[in-house]
């Protein structure tokens, strides 16, 4: 089926090349997100005192919701990613679900536990996917 405009002229939708986000821009976005979420959490933790389990639980939940809600939103990015022109997509370039964004977030812990190798995997991957991206079926692209 041919798609035409109002004047009967054919419309061609040529696919645009995908630009996968590189290591340093993703690092910068993560740094911004760490500041955005870390400063308020530090204040909350200080106000709550030395209950380490409570502080850990709050940090875990807030970090998860910060990432998963924003990456599965129409913006498809956390505030740090958005500031640097990045988006999280599925393998077809569509918005990810909340479950997929949650899996990606918790997969970061595995990427960290194995001496950050999960993050460095992007350096030799054709689509710059980290381990947690591969686990969740996601890509991080530059707009």
N, C-alpha and C positions, 0 to 999 in steps of 0.2 A: 504494500500500500504506500502510495506516494503522499507525502505531507506537503501541503501548499499554503502560502500566505493568503491574505484577503484578495490579492490581485491574480491569483492562480499561478504564481511563481513557485517552483519547487523550493522547499526548505531543506537544506542539508545540514545535518548535525554531525559535524566531524568530531570524533573523540579527541579530547585534549589530553596531552601526555600527563601522566601522574608524576608529581614530584614528591618523592618520599623524604620525610624530614630526617636530617642528619643528626649525628651525635651531639654536636655542640649546641644547636638550636633547641634540641629536646632537653639537654642539660640545663640550658637557660630557663626554659619553661618550668622545669621541675624546681629550679632554684626560686623562681618567682612564686610558685605555688607553696613552696616550703615557708617562705616569708609570710605570704597571705594567711596561711592556716596556722603557722607556727607561733607567730606573735600573740594572737588571741588565745591559743591553747596554753601558752606559757603563763599568761596572766591567770587564766582559769585554774591551771594546775597549782599556781602559787596561792590562789585564794582558797583552794580546797585543802591545802596542807600536804602532809606527807603520806597520805594513803595511796601507796604506789599502785595497788590493784585498781582502785577507782580511777586514778589518773590514766593508767594504761587502757582501761576500758573506754573511757571518754575519748582518748586520743585515737583509739582503733575505730570507734564508731564514727566520730567526726571526720576522720581521714577517708574512710570508706564512703560515707555519704557525700562529702565534698567532691570526690572524684567521680563516683558512679552517677550521681544525679546530674552533674554538669556534662559529662561525656555522653550521656544518653539523652540529653536535652536537644532541642533544635539547634543550639549553638555548636554542639558536637565537640566541645572543648572546655577544659577548666579555664579559669581566669588567666593563668600563666600561659597556657597554650594559645588562647584567644589573643592575648597581647602580642604574641610573636607570630601570629598568622598560621597556626597549626590546627588541625582537626583530627579527631579519632573516627575512623570509619570501619565498616566491616570489609571483607575482601572484595566486595563489589562496589565499594564507595558509598554505601548507604549508612544511615545513622544506626548506631548500635543500640541494643536493648539495655535496659537497666541490669538485667542478669548478666549479659555479656560484659558490660562495663564493670560490674562487681567482680566477675571472674578475672578480668584484666587487672583490677586493683589488687586482689588477693594473690594473684600470680606474681606480683612484684616482690612479695615476701620470699618466694622461691628463688626469684632472680637474685635477691640479696643474699640469701642463705648460702648459695653456692659461690661465695666470694665474688659477687657481682658479675660473674660470667654471663648470667642471663641478660644483663644490660649490654655487655660488650659483644654479644652475639650479633648485634646489628651492624658491627663493623665489617663483617664478612658475608652478610645476607644481601641478596639482590634487592629486596624491598625494605631494607633497614629495619626488619622486625627484630624485636627483643624476644626473649623466651616467653614473657607474659603476653606479648602480642600474638605469638604463634599459638599459645595455649587458648587464648580467647578468640582467635580468628579475626584479629584487628590489624589495621594499618594506621600509622600516623603520617599525615600528608601536609605539605605546605600549600597554602592557597595561592 
